[in-house]
């Protein structure tokens, strides 16, 4: 009974009106663009193109594992670098303890980077 008194249907009326207007806008826009848009069809227009290059060959061509390994390493190091932003924002409040923790973090990060360079992971053959 208490929840029914807190959340009255009239409280959500602006949300439902906004949702209804947004849906109506999308539906009306789609109908209008399909009805007044150009409808030029032809053999050349319906051909598949990829980045301006004609599609030739099998879509399941083998891709080197190096490509995926470099992509994963990029994401890994990129996400680790994101952790430096909150540290930089709160640098003064963290003091010397925060600085020491960041030095340890950077040491581990650079150690991992040195390891992948020594293993030759980033060498593209």
C-alpha positions in Angstrom: 0.0 0.0 0.0 2.9 2.4 0.8 4.5 1.8 -2.6 1.2 2.5 -4.4 1.1 5.9 -2.6 4.7 6.7 -3.5 4.6 5.8 -7.2 1.4 7.2 -8.6 0.6 6.7 -12.3 0.5 10.5 -12.8 4.1 10.7 -11.7 5.2 8.8 -14.8 2.9 10.6 -17.3 5.7 12.9 -18.6 7.9 9.9 -19.2 5.2 8.1 -21.1 4.3 11.2 -23.2 8.0 11.6 -24.1 8.4 8.0 -25.0 5.2 8.1 -27.1 6.4 11.3 -28.9 9.8 9.7 -29.6 8.3 6.5 -31.0 5.8 8.5 -33.1 8.7 10.6 -34.5 10.7 7.5 -35.5 7.7 5.8 -37.1 6.5 8.9 -39.0 10.1 9.7 -40.2 10.5 6.1 -41.5 7.2 6.1 -43.4 7.8 9.6 -44.9 11.3 8.7 -46.1 10.2 5.4 -47.7 7.3 7.1 -49.4 9.0 10.2 -50.9 12.5 8.8 -51.3 14.0 7.8 -54.7 13.4 4.3 -55.9 16.0 3.8 -58.5 16.7 0.1 -58.9 19.0 -1.5 -61.4 21.7 -4.2 -61.9 24.5 -1.8 -61.1 22.9 -0.1 -58.2 22.0 -3.4 -56.5 25.5 -4.8 -56.7 27.4 -5.2 -53.4 30.3 -2.9 -52.8 32.7 -2.8 -49.9 34.6 0.5 -49.4 34.4 1.3 -53.1 36.0 -2.0 -54.0 34.1 -4.7 -55.8 33.6 -7.8 -53.7 35.5 -10.8 -55.1 36.3 -14.1 -53.5 35.3 -15.9 -50.3 34.3 -14.0 -47.2 35.8 -16.7 -45.1 39.4 -16.1 -46.1 41.9 -16.9 -43.3 43.2 -14.0 -41.3 46.5 -14.1 -39.5 46.3 -14.6 -35.7 48.8 -11.7 -35.4 46.0 -9.3 -36.3 43.8 -10.5 -33.4 46.7 -10.7 -31.0 47.7 -7.0 -31.7 44.0 -6.0 -31.4 43.7 -7.7 -28.0 46.9 -6.2 -26.8 45.8 -2.7 -27.9 42.5 -3.1 -25.9 44.4 -4.5 -22.9 46.9 -1.7 -22.7 44.3 1.0 -23.6 42.1 -0.1 -20.7 45.0 -0.1 -18.3 45.9 3.4 -19.4 42.3 4.5 -18.6 43.1 3.7 -14.9 45.6 6.6 -14.9 42.9 9.3 -15.4 41.3 9.0 -11.9 44.8 8.9 -10.4 45.7 12.1 -12.2 42.5 13.9 -11.1 43.1 12.9 -7.4 46.8 13.3 -7.5 47.1 15.8 -4.6 44.7 13.9 -2.3 46.5 10.6 -2.8 49.9 12.0 -1.7 53.0 9.9 -1.8 51.2 6.6 -1.2 49.2 7.2 -4.4 52.4 8.1 -6.3 54.1 4.9 -5.1 51.1 2.8 -6.2 51.1 4.4 -9.6 54.9 3.8 -9.9 54.2 0.1 -9.2 51.3 0.0 -11.6 53.4 1.6 -14.4 56.3 -0.8 -13.6 54.0 -3.8 -14.1 52.5 -2.2 -17.2 55.9 -1.4 -18.8 57.2 -4.9 -17.7 54.3 -6.5 -19.7 55.0 -4.2 -22.6 58.7 -5.1 -22.6 57.8 -8.8 -22.4 55.6 -8.7 -25.5 58.2 -6.7 -27.4 60.9 -9.3 -26.5 58.6 -12.1 -27.6 58.2 -10.5 -31.0 54.4 -10.3 -30.7 54.3 -6.8 -32.4 56.5 -7.8 -35.3 54.3 -7.9 -38.3 55.5 -10.4 -40.9 
